[in-house]
Amino acid sequence: MFLCFFFTGCGKEDNLYPSKEDRDWFVITDDSDFSVDQAVYSLYKKWGIPVFYNDTIGREERGVDYDGNPIIYYRVLDLNYSINGANNTNFVEKRISLIKSEENLLAGVRFVDEMLLPKMPKVFHQTSILLLDSLYNFQYGMPVLPLLEVYQGMETLAIGNIPAIAEMGQGECEEVVNRILVYLTTNYLATKTPVKMNDFQKVSYNHEQQWTYYKVNVKPAPSYPGQTYLPSARWETYGFLDYDHSKYSKLEPNPIEEWWYWLPDVDADIEDFVLAVLTYTPEEFEIKYQEYPKVKEKYTLMREILVDQGIVE
């Protein structure tokens, strides 16, 4: 029995090939004369972050099959992948289309190099950045959902709408950068739950009756006795930078005492104040909102939160 096993084990082996699974697919090399690849390589040397314009970032042969055909491995950036496997909540998938124009590709690389990365906090470490023509959610049996401007995947930060960004001026590009940073910041804060965030939310709060102002209807009078509402006034009075645009509103040219609108939810409020901290210095904000103490208090708290988290200095 032992001899049979011994001789079987010493028979002719299949061809062996070196394992390439330790290859670093996120290293950019200077081996292409294509202008976009040259720009990407320059950015990589400067920032240490690889930028891709195709979700297939590499290929290699890994031996042959039983018929002698080469086995090709393709390394793909899967935006639907999470650490727990497929990330398709409610069967919603991320779909993409690639940029076709060399000019747009170069503009996208410049946007990342000159505008986004100089403002990117170090706490938002990026494994890579993927530039796309379009990025959107797709759900089977449902209409295509609105285009996405940015999406943080496990291995890459996907930025859509690059052809439109290529046509933008400086000011518009800065707005895009701020929206990307707001997206990254709110995602980051959701994983940290800073203690001061509770203080931030309690500014827009009725401490006497113990109910929050979030999602409350602001209007001239209650619709029925005992209804929770807030008297007509500007949203800044209640500590907000905006109102809920998705719901019915009656604003200008009506006098303020006749205004009717809904205050935003917590997520929208946090986004508004993160953007404010990224956009205004404390001095600029003080001048702009000097008549609204609740807004100033929330700005100060949000700024403290972002400083504590290393997002702003």
Rosetta blueprint (number, residue, H / E / L):
1 M L
2 F H
3 L H
4 C H
5 F H
6 F H
7 F H
8 T H
9 G H
10 C L
11 G L
12 K L
13 E L
14 D L
15 N L
16 L L
17 Y L
18 P L
19 S L
20 K L
21 E L
22 D L
23 R L
24 D L
25 W L
26 F L
27 V L
28 I L
29 T L
30 D L
31 D L
32 S L
33 D L
34 F L
35 S H
36 V H
37 D H
38 Q H
39 A H
40 V H
41 Y H
42 S H
43 L H
44 Y H
45 K H
46 K H
47 W H
48 G L
49 I L
50 P L
51 V E
52 F E
53 Y L
54 N L
55 D L
56 T E
57 I E
58 G E
59 R E
60 E E
61 E E
62 R E
63 G E
64 V E
65 D L
66 Y L
67 D L
68 G L
69 N L
70 P E
71 I E
72 I E
73 Y E
74 Y E
75 R E
76 V E
77 L L
78 D L
79 L L
80 N L
81 Y E
82 S E
83 I L
84 N L
85 G E
86 A E
87 N L
88 N L
89 T H
90 N H
91 F H
92 V E
93 E E
94 K E
95 R E
96 I E
97 S E
98 L L
99 I L
100 K L
101 S L
102 E H
103 E H
104 N H
105 L H
106 L H
107 A H
108 G H
109 V H
110 R H
111 F H
112 V H
113 D H
114 E H
115 M H
116 L H
117 L H
118 P H
119 K H
120 M L
121 P L
122 K L
123 V L
124 F L
125 H L
126 Q L
127 T L
128 S L
129 I E
130 L E
131 L E
132 L L
133 D L
134 S E
135 L E
136 Y E
137 N E
138 F E
139 Q E
140 Y L
141 G L
142 M L
143 P L
144 V L
145 L L
146 P L
147 L E
148 L L
149 E L
150 V E
151 Y E
152 Q E
153 G L
154 M L
155 E L
156 T L
157 L E
158 A E
159 I E
160 G L
161 N L
162 I H
163 P H
164 A H
165 I H
166 A H
167 E L
168 M L
169 G L
170 Q H
171 G H
172 E H
173 C H
174 E H
175 E H
176 V H
177 V H
178 N H
179 R H
180 I H
181 L H
182 V H
183 Y H
184 L H
185 T H
186 T H
187 N H
188 Y H
189 L H
190 A H
191 T H
192 K H
193 T L
194 P L
195 V L
196 K H
197 M H
198 N H
199 D H
200 F H
201 Q H
202 K L
203 V L
204 S L
205 Y E
206 N E
207 H L
208 E L
209 Q L
210 Q L
211 W E
212 T E
213 Y L
214 Y L
215 K L
216 V L
217 N E
218 V E
219 K E
220 P L
221 A L
222 P L
223 S L
224 Y L
225 P L
226 G L
227 Q L
228 T L
229 Y L
230 L E
231 P E
232 S L
233 A L
234 R L
235 W H
236 E H
237 T H
238 Y H
239 G L
240 F L
241 L L
242 D L
243 Y L
244 D L
245 H L
246 S L
247 K L
248 Y L
249 S L
250 K E
251 L L
252 E L
253 P L
254 N L
255 P L
256 I H
257 E H
258 E H
259 W L
260 W E
261 Y E
262 W E
263 L L
264 P L
265 D L
266 V H
267 D H
268 A H
269 D H
270 I H
271 E H
272 D H
273 F H
274 V H
275 L H
276 A H
277 V H
278 L H
279 T H
280 Y L
281 T L
282 P H
283 E H
284 E H
285 F H
286 E H
287 I H
288 K H
289 Y L
290 Q L
291 E L
292 Y L
293 P H
294 K H
295 V H
296 K H
297 E H
298 K H
299 Y H
300 T H
301 L H
302 M H
303 R H
304 E H
305 I H
306 L H
307 V H
308 D H
309 Q L
310 G L
311 I L
312 V L
313 E L
